[in-house]
Amino acid sequence: MLLERLQKALRFYFITDDGAPDLPPVEQVRIAIAAGATVIQYRNKAFSARFLQEVTAIRDICKCNAVPFLVNDNILLAKALGADGVHLGQDDDDPALARDILGPQAAVGLSVSSVSELEKSDLSPCDYIGAGPVFDTRTKADAKAAIGLAGLEVLIKSSLRPVVAIGGIDPANAKACFIRGAAGVAVISALTRAENPLQIALKLSSACGCQPRTSLASPWQDEFVLIDKLIKHTPTGPYLKIGPGDDACLLEAVTNPVITTDTQREGVHFRFDWQTPAEVGEKAVEITFSDLAASYAVPVALFVNLALPAYISDNTVAALYKGINKALEKYGAALGGGNISAADQLSLDLFAVGRGHDAVFPARSGALPGYGLYCTGPLGLARAGLESLLRNDPAFKSLIAKFKFPSARFDAARILAQNNVGCVIDISDGLAGDARHIAAASGLSIEFDLSGCVLDPGLISFCKKYHLKPEKMVLSGGEDYELLFACPPEIFDHVKNALPEAYPVGRCLDFQGTHLVNLPAGVASFQHGKR
């Protein structure tokens, strides 16, 4: 989990209480999140299969409201639920095992009650520690002696990780923990066993400097109600005669129709801890339309099929469509329709229609020996941005932005079309992967020459920090969505005059027995969702 996000999440840390006599854990979580809780930990020492419905419901509530969801002790349960992390005690599994199983993006916490425990603990796999009990607590019968505010302060000063104070925390003493330097306070019984849990939760939220939520998002329920909401305000465009709401869409006659599809799947192509739903929707349109740009087609209409898991709320879907509509309006294209169905995993299947160029349709098979191979802009930036996110390193903001906010290169496509360039592909699979597509379709070999490639300063800094070769990132990085094209060198001279940022990356040769003749060892095509 990115440090900046983790610091915010730890502020009001609520832990479920399976022993609360009058307040079930699901209701505890609803109250805590409504009051402003910033992270939820599911704790149930007697967990068994009969609690699966309970913990799944809690996970779904957390996801609907963008609140990190952690599991106490049980690493495999955290993995199975797709939790955001796990919290471990001194007698539980090794934090290193949790890191290996849950991956680098998960939050891993460890309980510590003394400096000696802190010193003997390997904190390298951990993101934060839970220190306490600070005060006497009634939640755990086997709780250790309270360390007090002085003991908490000692642990905070001794720890290289953010510290969450736990044990006996209530609205009256929470601020004192923050004054001592705590990153957050963990609350259980003060809320779960209160006469008025919501009132106490709101007081705790105030003590933590958090804000209550105006409303609590719930999982989507009714397909038809959701569709009615989504189609009220959708872009129409000049070609749409009958759009969303009917069994089919009616478009005005589209000359040279160009069709393309794409799929975006949560956990493979995007993650909501990296991007907002609106950003995911906008990016999905841009990368689908990138295929139209590479085909010299003007976007006309888009169709979106949504597969929605139970934890997705109406608000999340509305935000997805806000991003989709923003991109459609940018290009003057219509939302033609789509479908919604229940699923185990969120995915968007997009189907785009474009109006093709009157004179030329560029194809991968359009290259010839003697042609040069060229690119319309810098490469490797999106891959470096993805790696920054995977490494929990927010320092490379410009690279992360390249991954999150691609833009279809219709501007470059118009220039290529004006010069009758007949071989184009958008770079989604990396330079090496997409050059191979051209070589295979054209029946020739490609020799790379990156001497004319201008490396982005941010990419150079990233590679220097992580001991990577920028050239390898250029060749194997994906999702840049620049255009790769082949044409005679004299044609490129004309393109270069109108598109100064274009540059050569190689040349086309008669087939040499392999399609890429000088690909460095270890360079492979970009695989979406894999490193």
N, C-alpha and C positions, 0 to 999 in steps of 0.2 A: 504494500500500500504506500502511495506517495507520502512522504513525511508531512507535507503541508496538509494533506487531507487527514492524515492520522492525528495530527495535533488537534484539529478541529473536532474530530470524532471522539476523542477521549474526554472531552469537557464534561459532559453529563452522561455518565456510563451507567446504564441500568442493567442489573442482573436479575433474572427471573427467580422466583421463590416457589419451589414445588411444595413447600410446607405451609404456605399461607392458607389459613382455614376458610376464608370467605371470598377469596379473589383468585380465580384460575389464572395460570400464566398467560394465556392469550389476552385476557382482559387487562392484566398487569401491563402487557406490552402496548396495548392500545392507549391506555392512560399515559404511560411514560412518553410515547412518541407524540401524542397530542400535546403534552405539556412542553415538549421541546428536547427530549432525550436525543443524544447525538450518536449513540451506539447501544446495541442490545446484545447481551450475552445470555444464551440459553443454558441454564444450569439445572441439571436433574440427575442427582447421584444414583437414583433408582431407575435410570432409563432402560426401557425395553421396547419391543415392537409396538406395544399398545399405546405408546406415546408418539408414534410417528405422525399421526394426524395433527396432534398438538404442535409439534415442532415445525411441521411443514406449514401450518397456518401462520405461525410466528415468523418464519422465514419470508412468507409471501407478503405479510404486512410490512415487514422491514423493507423488502425490495420495492414494494409499491410506493413507499414514502422515502426512498433513497437514504435509508438509515443502515449503516453497516451492521451485519449480523454475524456474531461470533458464537462458537460452541465451547462450552467448558469441558476440558479434559479429553473428549473423545475425538481424536484426529480423523478416524475413518468416517464417523458420522458427519463431521464437518466437510469432508471430501464428498461424501454421497449427497449431501444437501446443497453443495455448491456455496457453502458459507464463505464469508469474507475473511475468516480466520478462526483461530482457536486460542483459548487461554489455558495454560497448564500450571499445575501446582508443583511443588518441589518433589513430590513422590509420584508424579505422573510420568508419561513418556518424555523422552528427550526432545527439547525444542528443535534440535537439528533434524530429527525424524519428521517432525511436523513440517519443517521447511522443505524437506525432500519430497514429502507427499503432497503438500498443498501448493508448492511452487513459490516463486519469488514475489508474486503480487499479494500473497496472503498476509494478514496481520497475525503475528505470533506474540503472545504475551506470557509472562512468567511471574508467579507469585513469589515474593521475597519478604521476609519478616525481620531480617537483621543484616548487619554489615557482613557478618561471616558468611551467611547464605549468599549474599550478593557477590562476595569475592570468590566463592567456590563455584558459582554458576557461570556457564559459558553463555554469554549474552549475544554472541555474534549472530545467531539465527533469530534473535528476538527484536521486536520493534518497540516494545515498551515493557515496563514491569508494574505489577500491582503490589503496592507496599502496605503492609498492615498485619493485624488489625491496628488501626490508629487509635480507636476507642473501643470500649467494651461492646460486644455485639451479641445479639440473641439468635442470629441466623444459623451459626455453626456451633454445635454442641462441643466440638473438639477444637475450638479456636484457641490460638496461642494467646499469651498475655499481650495486652495492648501496649503499643510502643509509644503512644502519645505523639503530640505535635513535634516535640524535640527529636524523637526517634525518626519521625517522618522526614524532618529537615535533614538529618544526617544521611539518610538513604538517598534523598534527592541530590544532595551535594556529592555523594559518592558514585552516583549512577551516570553512565554515559547515555542512557536511554530515558525517554520521557517517563514520568512516574505518575501512576494513578493511585490516589489514596483510597483505601477500602477499610471497612470495618467500623460500624457505629456512626456512619455519616448521616447527618440530618440537616435540615435548613439552618439550624442554629450554628453548626460548626463547619459547614462546607467552606465558607469564605476563608476561615483560618487556614485551611489546607492550601488554598490557592496563594495566600499570603506567604506561606512557607515555600512556595515554588512548584506545587503540584500542577501537572498538566491537566488533570481531571480528577473527579471524585466518582467512586463507584457506590451505587446505592441499591439496597435491597429492602430490608424490613421497614425502614423509615417510611417507605411508600406502601409496600404490600400489606403491612399489618396496621396501617393507620385507619382511624375511624372515617376519615375523608381522604382517600388516596389521591384523588385529582387535586384537591387543595394543596396537599403536601407536595405533590409532583410539581405544581406550578411554583411553589415557594423554592423548591430545589432548583428548578430551571432558572429562576431569577438569581439565586445565589451563584449559579454557574455562569451567569451572563448570557443565557440562552433565551430564545424567543419561542413561545408556544405557537403551534401551527393553527392557522385559521380553520383548516379542515383536514380530515384524515382521509387519505386516498385509500380506496378499496379495490380489490381485484375486479377486473371487468366481468360483467355478468350476462348482459343481453346483447347478442350480435346485432339485432335490428335497431335497438336504441343507439348503439355505438355508430352504426352506419349512418343513421339519420343525422347524428351530430357532425360526422366527418364531411358529409356532402353538402352541408349548408353553405359553405364558403370555399369553393374550389375554383382554381383558374380554368378558364374556358378556352382561350386561344381562338384564332381565326378559322380553324378547320372543323371545330366541334359543332355539330348540329343537335345531337342528342347524347347526353353524357351520363354521369352516375345516377343511379336510381332506376334504370331500366335493365332488362335482361342483357342488352348489348349496347354498344356505343355506335353512333352513326357519325362518320366523318365525311366532310366534303371530299370530292375527288382529289386524291393525293398523287401527284405525278411521281413516277419512279419511287414507289414506297420502299423504304429501308427499315428493316426490322432487327431488333437486337434484344437480348435478355440478360439479366444478371441476378444473382442471389447474394443477400447479405444475411449472415447468421451470427447471432449473439455468441460470443466466446470464440468465434473463428475470425470474423471480419471486424467486429466492434465489441466494446465493453462499455457499460454505462458508468464505470468508475473513471473512464478516460474521456468520454464524450457525453454530452447531454442528448436526450432523445431527439431534440430538434437538429442538433449537429449530425446525428446518425442519419436522419431522414434526408437532410440536405446533401450529405456526402453520397448517399445511395443514388440519388438522382444524377449527381455530377459524374460518377464513374460509369453509370449506365449510358449517359449521354456522350461520354468520351468515345464510346464505340461509334456513335453517330458522327462525331467530329472526324474520326479516322476514316469515315466513309463519305465525307463531304456532304453529309445530310443535315438538314435543318430540323430540329426537334418539332414534332407536331403534337404527339399525345403520349401519355404514360399510363400504364395500368399496374396496379400494385396489389399483390396477394399477400395478406398478413397471416402468419401462423402465430397464435398468441397463447403462451402458457398462462396458468392461473394467476401467477404473481404480477402480471402486467395490469396496470390500472387504466381506466378510461383516460385519465390525465396524461399518462405516458403515451398512449396512442395518439391523443390529440396533439401532443408536442412533436411526435414523429411526423405527423402530417403538416404541422406548422413548418418544419424544415423542408419537407417535400414540396409544399406549395410555394415556399420562398424560392426554391430553385426553379420550379416551373414558371413562375412569374418572371424570373430573370431572363428566361429564354423565350417567353411568349408561348409556351406550350400548355396544353390542356391536361387535366386529370380525366382520363376517359372512363375509369371505373376500376374494379378490383373485386376482391373477395376476402372474407375473414373466416378463420376456422380455429378451433382449439388445437393446441399442440403441447408437447413437452418442452419445446425450446422456441424462443422467439426467432423468427426469420421473416425477411422481406423478399419476395420474388417480384422482380420488376420486368415489365415488357414495354419496350419503347418503339414508337413509330416515328419515322422521319421522312422528310421529302428530299429525295436524292438530287444530286447535281444533274443538270441537263446533258452534260457532255462527257463526263468521266466518272467512273466508279473505281476508286483505288483498291487494289487487291494485294494480298501477300505474295501472290505468284507473279507480280509485275516487275521483278528485278531481273537484270541481265548482267552477265560478266562484263566488267569494265565500268559498271555503275559505282558511284560512291554511296556509302551508308552514312546518314546524317540524323541529327537529333535537334529538336526545337528548343530545348532548355536543359537546365541542370538536372543531374540524376543522382540517386543515392540519398537524397534528403529525406524522403518519406520513410525509407528503411531505417535511417538513423533516428528519425523521430519515433518510430515504433520501438526500436531498441532502447531509446531513452525511457519510454514508458515501461517497458519490460524490466528495465534496470532500476525503476523507481527514482530516476534522475530528472528532476524538473528543470535543470539548469539550461537545457537547450531548447528554449521556447520556440525559436524560429523553425527548428527541425520538427518539433512536435506539431506545430501549426501546419507544416507541409503534409504531414500524415493525416491530420484531422480535417483539413480544408482543401482538398484538391479542386482543381478547376479544369473543366473540359476545354481543350485548346481549339475552339472554333475560330479564333483569330488567326492562328497559324494555319489551320485547315483551309481557310479562304485563300491565303497566299499560295499554298501548295496547289490548290485547284486552279488558280489563275495561271500557274506555270505548267499545268497538265502533268503534274507528278502522278504516276500511275501505280506506285507501290508505297503503301502507308499502313502502319499498325500503331495502336496506342500502347504505351509501355506500362502494362499492369503486372507482367510476370518478370520484370527485370530486363535490362539490356541484353544479357546473354540469352535468356529464354525467348524473348520476342525476336531477336535476330535469328535465332535458330528456326523460328516459325517461318520467317521470310525465306531463309536459305532452303528449308525443306520444301516449301510450296513452289519455289522458283527453280528447284533442281540444281543448286549451285553451292559454292562454299563462300564463307565470309571470313575475312581476316580483319581483326580488330586493330585499330590504331588510335589510342586515346591521347596522343600528343597534343591534339587541338582541344581537348576537353578542359574547360575552366572549372576547377574545383571550388565549391562554395566554402568560404572561410569557416562557417559553422560546422560543416562536415569535416573539415580538416581538424578543427579543435576536438570534435567528438572522437574521431579516430585516434588522435594523439592520446587522449585521456584513457581510452580503452585498448590501446595497442592494436588497432585494426588498420588495414590498408585501405585508403580511400578508393583506390582503383577497384578493389574487390567489391566495395559497397556500390560503386557505380555499375558494375557488371551484374551483380546478383540482387541488388535492391529492387524492390517492386513498388507498385502503387504510386509511381510518380505521375503517370498519365500525361507525360509528354508524348509527342508524336515521333516515331522512328520512320524514316523514309529513305528510299533508294531512287537515285536518278543519275543521269549523266552529269559529270562535274560542271559542264558549262551551264546546265540548268540550275545547279545549286548556286552558281554565282548570282543569278537573277533572284533566287529565293533569298540569298544572304543580304542583298541590297534592301529588300523589304522586311526581312526578319533578321536583324543583326545578331540576335542571341543564338541563332542556329549555328551548328558546328559539325565537323566530320568526326565519325567514330570508327570508320573502317572502310573496306572496299569489297566489292563482289568479284569472285573469281570463278573460273570453270571448276566444276566439281572435283575436289581433291581426295575423295574417299571418305571425307567427314565434312559435316556442314560448318563446323566452327574450327578453323585450322590452328589457331593459336590461343585457345581459351586457357587461362592459367589453371593450374591444379587447384582443386577445392572450390571452384566457382560453380554454382548450380543455379537453376532457375528459382525464382522466388515462389514459395509455396504458401498460399494464403492461410493464415492461422498457425503457421509453423515457423520456427526460427531457422 
